[in-house]
Amino acid sequence: MDRKLILYIAMSLDGYIAKKDDNIDFLNMVEVPNEDYGYADFLQGIDTVIWGRKTFDKVLSFGGELPHQDKEVFVISRTRKRKNGHIQYHDNVVDLVKNLKNKKGKDIYCDGGAEIVSELLQNSLFDTVIVSVIPHLLGDGIRLFKEGNIEQNLQFKRAISYPSGLVQLWYEVKKENP
Ligand SMILES: NC(=O)c1ccc[n+]([C@@H]2O[C@H](COP(=O)([O-])OP(=O)(O)OC[C@H]3O[C@@H](n4cnc5c(N)ncnc54)[C@H](OP(=O)(O)O)[C@@H]3O)[C@@H](O)[C@H]2O)c1
């Protein structure tokens, strides 16, 4: 099946996606008018989005209309069940991704957070990893890649550096038995 699970996420140079209190203000420093770092193009190839529940709550806290209204959106949670608009809750991200990969469709975008990423890494389910490295040392916070994940080999595809200092790294995940 050639439907891919893609991790597309931003981290500080020292490997954090947020402060421990979920503050993500460090991302603001790369906000530049008319620069989306390829995000709109990336979304063209996506029809499904996966958020961890805490990431979803962060998105909710921004207010306004939720993004990805045109896509199938799953929020991974053990505690929430009921469908909420275009948001569907699911309690098993591994089963969900395996099922989605067996269906026809565009690629699947995992936006994080780290708990969900960890679960997907442990089960070797990512096909592509796109990390935007922010030129900042956060010092402490929520690590993108938790300790204890299984070892996996990546194939470097490209690096794009932007005037803001953001460097976007693209990798394919090498599969043992493709
Ligand atoms: N820098 C970036 O690009 C970026 C991207 C994404 C997120 N973030 C930030 O990352 C932070 C959130 O990351 P996080 O790692 O703390 O949380 P997360 O992965 O977004 O969500 C964790 C929640 O997911 C559910 N969950 C986790 N494992 C599960 C499993 N095995 N089965 C069922 N449900 C499971 C649980 O929800 P319940 O408690 O409801 O059961 C858990 O509390 C936020 O601050 C967000 O803003 C940053």
PDBQT file of the ligand as one rigid body, heavy atoms in Angstrom, charges set to zero:
ROOT
HETATM    1  N1  LIG A 201       6.152  21.944  17.885  1.00  0.00    +0.000 N 
HETATM    2  C1  LIG A 201       5.177  21.344  17.229  1.00  0.00    +0.000 C 
HETATM    3  O1  LIG A 201       5.168  21.327  15.968  1.00  0.00    +0.000 OA
HETATM    4  C2  LIG A 201       4.098  20.633  17.984  1.00  0.00    +0.000 A 
HETATM    5  C3  LIG A 201       3.285  19.718  17.302  1.00  0.00    +0.000 A 
HETATM    6  C4  LIG A 201       2.328  19.018  18.033  1.00  0.00    +0.000 A 
HETATM    7  C5  LIG A 201       2.182  19.228  19.391  1.00  0.00    +0.000 A 
HETATM    8  N2  LIG A 201       2.964  20.137  20.011  1.00  0.00    +0.000 N 
HETATM    9  C6  LIG A 201       2.815  20.363  21.453  1.00  0.00    +0.000 C 
HETATM   10  O2  LIG A 201       3.016  19.126  22.141  1.00  0.00    +0.000 OA
HETATM   11  C7  LIG A 201       2.239  19.142  23.354  1.00  0.00    +0.000 C 
HETATM   12  C8  LIG A 201       1.404  17.876  23.444  1.00  0.00    +0.000 C 
HETATM   13  O3  LIG A 201       2.221  16.725  23.306  1.00  0.00    +0.000 OA
HETATM   14  P1  LIG A 201       2.126  15.516  24.339  1.00  0.00    +0.000 P 
HETATM   15  O4  LIG A 201       3.160  14.519  23.947  1.00  0.00    +0.000 OA
HETATM   16  O5  LIG A 201       2.148  16.057  25.729  1.00  0.00    +0.000 OA
HETATM   17  O6  LIG A 201       0.645  14.957  24.134  1.00  0.00    +0.000 OA
HETATM   18  P2  LIG A 201      -0.139  14.339  22.856  1.00  0.00    +0.000 P 
HETATM   19  O7  LIG A 201       0.653  13.228  22.255  1.00  0.00    +0.000 OA
HETATM   20  O8  LIG A 201      -0.586  15.436  21.961  1.00  0.00    +0.000 OA
HETATM   21  O9  LIG A 201      -1.454  13.785  23.576  1.00  0.00    +0.000 OA
HETATM   22  C9  LIG A 201      -1.336  12.888  24.646  1.00  0.00    +0.000 C 
HETATM   23  C10 LIG A 201      -2.708  12.277  24.909  1.00  0.00    +0.000 C 
HETATM   24  O10 LIG A 201      -3.017  11.368  23.843  1.00  0.00    +0.000 OA
HETATM   25  C11 LIG A 201      -3.738  10.270  24.352  1.00  0.00    +0.000 C 
HETATM   26  N3  LIG A 201      -2.909   9.069  24.230  1.00  0.00    +0.000 N 
HETATM   27  C12 LIG A 201      -1.560   8.957  24.308  1.00  0.00    +0.000 A 
HETATM   28  N4  LIG A 201      -1.198   7.681  24.135  1.00  0.00    +0.000 NA
HETATM   29  C13 LIG A 201      -2.320   6.986  23.920  1.00  0.00    +0.000 A 
HETATM   30  C14 LIG A 201      -2.602   5.625  23.668  1.00  0.00    +0.000 A 
HETATM   31  N5  LIG A 201      -1.620   4.699  23.617  1.00  0.00    +0.000 N 
HETATM   32  N6  LIG A 201      -3.893   5.230  23.518  1.00  0.00    +0.000 NA
HETATM   33  C15 LIG A 201      -4.904   6.121  23.575  1.00  0.00    +0.000 A 
HETATM   34  N7  LIG A 201      -4.706   7.455  23.813  1.00  0.00    +0.000 NA
HETATM   35  C16 LIG A 201      -3.429   7.859  23.981  1.00  0.00    +0.000 A 
HETATM   36  C17 LIG A 201      -4.020  10.565  25.820  1.00  0.00    +0.000 C 
HETATM   37  O11 LIG A 201      -5.237  11.311  25.826  1.00  0.00    +0.000 OA
HETATM   38  P3  LIG A 201      -6.295  11.229  27.060  1.00  0.00    +0.000 P 
HETATM   39  O12 LIG A 201      -5.574  11.824  28.227  1.00  0.00    +0.000 OA
HETATM   40  O13 LIG A 201      -7.486  12.007  26.588  1.00  0.00    +0.000 OA
HETATM   41  O14 LIG A 201      -6.599   9.768  27.245  1.00  0.00    +0.000 OA
HETATM   42  C18 LIG A 201      -2.832  11.448  26.181  1.00  0.00    +0.000 C 
HETATM   43  O15 LIG A 201      -3.069  12.267  27.300  1.00  0.00    +0.000 OA
HETATM   44  C19 LIG A 201       1.381  20.388  23.290  1.00  0.00    +0.000 C 
HETATM   45  O16 LIG A 201       2.026  21.408  24.026  1.00  0.00    +0.000 OA
HETATM   46  C20 LIG A 201       1.412  20.769  21.822  1.00  0.00    +0.000 C 
HETATM   47  O17 LIG A 201       1.200  22.145  21.612  1.00  0.00    +0.000 OA
HETATM   48  C21 LIG A 201       3.932  20.848  19.343  1.00  0.00    +0.000 A 
ENDROOT
TORSDOF 0
